[in-house]
């Protein structure tokens, strides 16, 4: 069984443009312009390559940001591009039977399925697919953060030899990474890696973590943080509700608070807020020991903070009194 490492570039209409207002037979996030793929054999050898340019049918005006990023021009697509169904026929023949698709990220395969459905083509042949990022993380630092292709190359000391943001170039570099992974074991353990990612624990946890949990369905940030400081603020040892102190914000919609259990002492709480497709807020919560590295970060942040006690209600507007005027000459 071969692994097909796939990368694509696609066009998106400029917001507010006539193309963005088109009603398509199937909703798509982007129309594919370029496909690049590299075969990795079962014994992890980088083998043959495939690439094709596709002439767009629906979003014919090329988004200038896409053109600048990829270097693809409208004239090039008109002259060298072929129709999507023809490109898919060539690609499927090149792939062969009994293959596993690998992409760097979650987007490419979903965009491919959307485009196949848009053109009324069968998409069942691309269902055997894995996000190589998850396998890479599981076999390197164990984190669930989606590392960039450049970062992964640096970790494996792989020098860039192809252009970035080119479908074949990115596919080739991804293939070099995949060739260093145990892909057979990675696909077998994939569900566990995916579950950790879906649960929202993006980024390696710091030493001293004693609890992790995900919460769903909050209407906004205020209700999410209130729950994390209230009914969901349970001690990782006895499960009793702890008393929070003060939330401090961190980059990436992250917040930290120092909570206290009457019986088991202090614990640092770190949460990350994420928007859900239904408009609600998801909270990924990590609990740390009071003597952990993460708790030291909180202590340093608290030292720099003003001594004002955290307010739970709306702030009162201070009345502005006119300054006392001093008569000229006094």
C-alpha positions as CSV (number, residue, x, y, z in Angstrom):
1,X,0.0,0.0,0.0
2,X,1.3,3.4,-1.0
3,X,0.8,6.8,0.8
4,X,-0.2,9.7,-1.4
5,X,1.0,13.0,0.2
6,X,-1.4,15.6,-1.2
7,X,-1.3,19.4,-1.2
8,X,-3.5,21.9,-3.1
9,X,-3.9,25.6,-3.7
10,X,-7.4,27.0,-4.2
11,X,-9.1,30.3,-5.0
12,X,-11.6,32.2,-2.9
13,X,-13.7,35.1,-4.1
14,X,-13.0,38.5,-2.7
15,X,-15.6,39.4,-0.1
16,X,-18.4,41.5,-1.6
17,X,-17.5,40.6,-5.2
18,X,-20.0,39.2,-7.7
19,X,-18.3,35.8,-7.4
20,X,-18.8,35.7,-3.6
21,X,-22.6,36.1,-4.2
22,X,-22.9,33.2,-6.6
23,X,-25.2,30.4,-5.4
24,X,-23.4,27.2,-6.2
25,X,-24.9,23.7,-6.4
26,X,-22.8,22.7,-3.4
27,X,-21.2,25.1,-0.9
28,X,-17.5,25.2,-1.2
29,X,-14.8,27.1,0.8
30,X,-12.5,27.4,-2.3
31,X,-12.2,26.3,-5.9
32,X,-9.1,24.2,-6.5
33,X,-6.5,25.7,-8.8
34,X,-3.5,23.4,-8.4
35,X,-2.9,19.9,-7.1
36,X,0.5,18.5,-6.1
37,X,1.2,15.0,-4.8
38,X,4.1,12.8,-4.0
39,X,4.1,9.0,-3.5
40,X,5.7,7.5,-0.4
41,X,6.1,3.8,-0.6
42,X,5.3,1.3,2.2
43,X,9.0,1.1,3.0
44,X,9.0,4.9,3.4
45,X,10.7,5.8,0.2
46,X,9.8,9.1,-1.6
47,X,8.9,8.1,-5.1
48,X,7.1,9.7,-8.1
49,X,5.3,13.0,-8.3
50,X,2.1,14.4,-9.8
51,X,1.0,18.0,-10.4
52,X,-1.7,19.7,-12.4
53,X,-3.1,23.2,-12.9
54,X,-6.9,23.5,-13.0
55,X,-8.9,26.1,-14.9
56,X,-11.5,27.5,-12.5
57,X,-15.2,27.2,-13.6
58,X,-16.9,29.2,-10.9
59,X,-14.4,31.7,-9.3
60,X,-12.7,32.7,-12.5
61,X,-11.4,36.0,-11.1
62,X,-8.3,35.2,-9.2
63,X,-8.1,36.6,-5.7
64,X,-5.0,38.9,-5.7
65,X,-4.0,37.6,-2.3
66,X,-4.0,34.0,-3.6
67,X,-2.1,35.0,-6.7
68,X,0.5,36.9,-4.6
69,X,0.9,33.9,-2.2
70,X,1.1,31.1,-4.8
71,X,2.6,33.0,-7.8
72,X,-0.3,31.6,-9.9
73,X,-1.6,34.0,-12.6
74,X,-4.9,34.1,-14.4
75,X,-3.2,33.9,-17.8
76,X,-1.3,30.8,-16.7
77,X,-4.5,29.1,-15.7
78,X,-6.1,29.9,-19.0
79,X,-3.2,28.6,-21.0
80,X,-2.1,25.6,-18.9
81,X,-5.1,24.7,-16.8
82,X,-7.4,21.9,-17.6
83,X,-11.0,21.2,-16.4
84,X,-11.5,19.8,-12.9
85,X,-13.1,16.5,-14.0
86,X,-10.2,15.9,-16.4
87,X,-7.7,16.7,-13.7
88,X,-9.4,14.3,-11.3
89,X,-9.3,11.5,-13.9
90,X,-5.6,12.0,-14.3
91,X,-4.9,12.2,-10.6
92,X,-7.0,9.1,-9.8
93,X,-5.2,7.1,-12.4
94,X,-1.8,8.2,-11.1
95,X,-2.7,7.3,-7.5
96,X,-3.7,3.8,-8.4
97,X,-5.7,1.5,-6.1
98,X,-5.4,0.8,-2.4
99,X,-3.7,4.0,-1.3
100,X,-3.8,6.2,1.8
101,X,-3.9,9.9,1.5
102,X,-1.9,12.2,3.8
103,X,-2.2,15.9,4.1
104,X,-0.6,18.5,6.3
105,X,-3.7,19.8,8.0
106,X,-7.4,19.2,7.9
107,X,-8.4,21.6,5.1
108,X,-7.1,20.0,1.8
109,X,-9.1,16.8,1.9
110,X,-12.3,18.5,2.8
111,X,-11.8,21.1,0.0
112,X,-11.2,18.2,-2.4
113,X,-14.4,16.5,-1.4
114,X,-16.4,19.7,-1.7
115,X,-15.0,20.2,-5.3
116,X,-15.7,16.6,-6.2
117,X,-19.3,17.0,-5.0
118,X,-19.6,20.4,-6.8
119,X,-18.8,18.7,-10.1
120,X,-21.0,15.7,-9.4
121,X,-18.0,13.3,-9.1
122,X,-17.5,10.3,-6.7
123,X,-15.6,11.2,-3.6
124,X,-15.5,7.8,-1.9
125,X,-12.0,7.1,-3.2
126,X,-10.5,9.8,-1.0
127,X,-12.0,8.6,2.2
128,X,-8.9,6.7,3.4
129,X,-7.2,9.8,4.7
130,X,-5.1,11.1,7.6
131,X,-3.7,14.4,8.8
132,X,0.0,13.9,9.0
133,X,0.3,16.7,11.6
134,X,-1.4,14.5,14.1
135,X,1.0,11.6,13.4
136,X,4.0,13.9,13.5
137,X,3.0,15.3,16.9
138,X,2.3,11.8,18.4
139,X,5.8,10.6,17.3
140,X,7.7,13.8,18.3
141,X,6.8,16.1,21.2
142,X,3.3,14.6,21.9
143,X,1.6,18.0,21.6
144,X,-1.7,18.6,19.8
145,X,-0.8,22.0,18.3
146,X,-1.0,22.2,14.6
147,X,2.6,22.9,13.7
148,X,3.4,24.6,10.4
149,X,5.2,22.7,7.7
150,X,8.2,24.9,8.1
151,X,8.4,24.2,11.9
152,X,8.2,20.4,11.3
153,X,11.0,20.6,8.7
154,X,13.2,22.5,11.2
155,X,12.5,19.9,13.9
156,X,13.7,17.1,11.4
157,X,16.5,19.3,10.1
158,X,15.1,19.2,6.5
159,X,16.4,21.9,4.2
160,X,13.8,23.5,1.9
161,X,14.6,22.6,-1.7
162,X,11.3,23.5,-3.3
163,X,9.2,26.7,-3.3
164,X,6.7,27.2,-0.5
165,X,3.0,27.8,-1.2
166,X,3.4,25.7,-4.4
167,X,1.2,22.5,-4.3
168,X,4.0,20.2,-5.5
169,X,6.7,21.9,-3.4
170,X,4.7,21.7,-0.2
171,X,3.7,18.1,-1.0
172,X,7.3,17.1,-1.5
173,X,8.5,18.7,1.8
174,X,5.6,17.0,3.6
175,X,6.6,13.7,2.0
176,X,10.2,14.1,3.3
177,X,8.7,14.4,6.8
178,X,6.3,11.5,6.4
179,X,9.2,9.3,5.2
180,X,10.7,9.7,8.6
181,X,7.6,8.7,10.5
182,X,6.3,5.3,11.4
183,X,3.2,5.7,9.2
184,X,1.8,2.2,9.8
185,X,1.8,2.8,13.6
186,X,0.7,6.4,13.1
187,X,-2.5,5.4,11.2
188,X,-3.3,2.7,13.8
189,X,-3.0,5.2,16.7
190,X,-4.6,8.0,14.8
191,X,-7.9,8.0,16.5
192,X,-6.3,8.6,19.9
193,X,-4.3,11.6,18.5
194,X,-7.4,13.0,16.8
195,X,-9.4,12.7,20.0
196,X,-6.9,14.8,21.9
197,X,-6.9,17.4,19.1
198,X,-10.7,17.5,19.0
199,X,-10.9,17.9,22.7
200,X,-9.1,21.2,22.3
201,X,-5.9,20.7,24.1
202,X,-3.8,22.6,21.5
203,X,-0.2,23.0,22.7
204,X,1.9,20.8,24.9
205,X,0.9,21.1,28.6
206,X,3.5,22.3,31.0
207,X,4.9,20.1,33.8
208,X,2.7,19.8,36.8
209,X,-0.6,19.3,35.0
210,X,-3.0,17.2,37.2
211,X,-6.3,17.6,35.3
212,X,-7.7,18.3,31.9
213,X,-11.3,18.6,30.7
214,X,-13.4,20.2,28.0
215,X,-16.7,22.0,28.4
216,X,-19.1,23.0,25.7
217,X,-22.2,25.2,25.1
218,X,-21.4,28.6,26.7
219,X,-23.1,31.6,25.2
220,X,-20.1,34.0,25.6
221,X,-16.8,34.6,27.3
222,X,-18.4,36.0,30.5
223,X,-20.6,32.9,31.0
224,X,-17.7,30.6,30.2
225,X,-15.3,32.2,32.7
226,X,-18.0,32.4,35.3
227,X,-18.6,28.7,35.1
228,X,-14.9,28.0,35.2
229,X,-14.7,30.1,38.4
230,X,-17.9,28.7,39.8
231,X,-19.7,25.4,39.5
232,X,-17.1,23.8,37.2
233,X,-14.2,24.9,39.4
234,X,-13.7,21.6,41.1
235,X,-10.7,20.3,43.0
236,X,-8.8,17.6,41.1
237,X,-8.3,15.6,44.3
238,X,-11.7,15.6,46.1
239,X,-14.0,17.1,43.5
240,X,-15.3,19.9,45.8
241,X,-15.9,23.4,44.4
242,X,-12.8,25.6,44.8
243,X,-12.7,29.4,45.3
244,X,-11.2,31.4,42.5
245,X,-9.2,34.6,42.8
246,X,-8.7,36.5,39.6
247,X,-8.5,35.8,35.9
248,X,-5.5,37.1,34.0
249,X,-5.7,37.1,30.2
250,X,-3.0,35.6,27.9
251,X,-2.5,35.6,24.1
252,X,-4.8,33.3,22.1
253,X,-8.0,33.7,24.2
254,X,-6.3,32.0,27.1
255,X,-6.9,32.9,30.8
256,X,-5.4,31.8,34.1
257,X,-6.7,31.9,37.7
258,X,-5.4,30.6,41.0
259,X,-8.1,28.5,42.8
260,X,-8.1,27.2,46.4
261,X,-9.6,24.1,47.8
262,X,-10.2,24.2,51.6
263,X,-8.7,20.8,52.1
264,X,-6.1,20.5,49.4
265,X,-4.7,23.9,48.9
266,X,-4.1,26.0,45.7
267,X,-4.3,25.0,42.1
268,X,-3.6,27.0,38.9
269,X,-6.4,26.9,36.4
270,X,-5.7,27.6,32.7
271,X,-8.4,27.8,30.1
272,X,-8.6,28.4,26.4
273,X,-11.8,29.6,24.7
274,X,-12.7,28.5,21.2
275,X,-15.6,29.4,18.9
276,X,-17.8,26.5,17.8
277,X,-19.7,26.3,14.5
278,X,-23.0,26.8,16.3
279,X,-21.9,30.1,17.8
280,X,-21.2,28.8,21.3
281,X,-18.0,28.8,23.2
282,X,-15.9,25.7,24.0
283,X,-13.5,25.7,27.0
284,X,-10.4,23.6,27.3
285,X,-9.4,23.6,31.0
286,X,-6.1,22.5,32.5
287,X,-5.4,22.3,36.2
288,X,-1.9,22.6,37.6
289,X,-0.2,22.1,41.0
290,X,0.5,25.2,42.9
291,X,4.3,24.6,42.8
292,X,4.3,24.1,39.0
293,X,6.0,26.1,36.3
294,X,2.6,27.3,35.1
295,X,1.7,28.6,38.6
296,X,4.9,30.6,38.7
297,X,3.8,32.3,35.5
298,X,0.6,33.3,37.3
299,X,2.5,34.6,40.3
300,X,4.7,36.8,38.2
301,X,1.7,38.1,36.4
302,X,-0.1,38.8,39.7
303,X,2.9,40.8,41.0
304,X,2.7,43.1,38.0
305,X,-1.0,43.6,38.3
306,X,-2.7,46.6,40.1
307,X,-4.0,45.8,43.6
308,X,-7.6,46.4,42.6
309,X,-9.9,43.5,43.5
310,X,-11.6,41.8,40.6
311,X,-15.1,43.1,39.9
312,X,-17.9,40.7,39.1
313,X,-20.5,43.4,38.3
314,X,-20.5,46.3,35.9
315,X,-18.1,49.1,36.5
316,X,-19.5,52.4,37.8
317,X,-18.8,55.3,35.6
318,X,-16.9,58.0,37.5
319,X,-18.4,61.4,37.5
320,X,-16.1,64.0,36.0
321,X,-16.0,67.2,38.1
322,X,-14.7,70.4,36.5
323,X,-11.3,71.3,37.6
324,X,-11.0,74.3,39.9
325,X,-9.9,77.2,37.7
326,X,-7.1,79.5,39.1
327,X,-7.8,83.1,38.1
328,X,-5.1,84.6,35.9
329,X,-2.6,86.6,37.9
330,X,-2.9,84.7,41.2
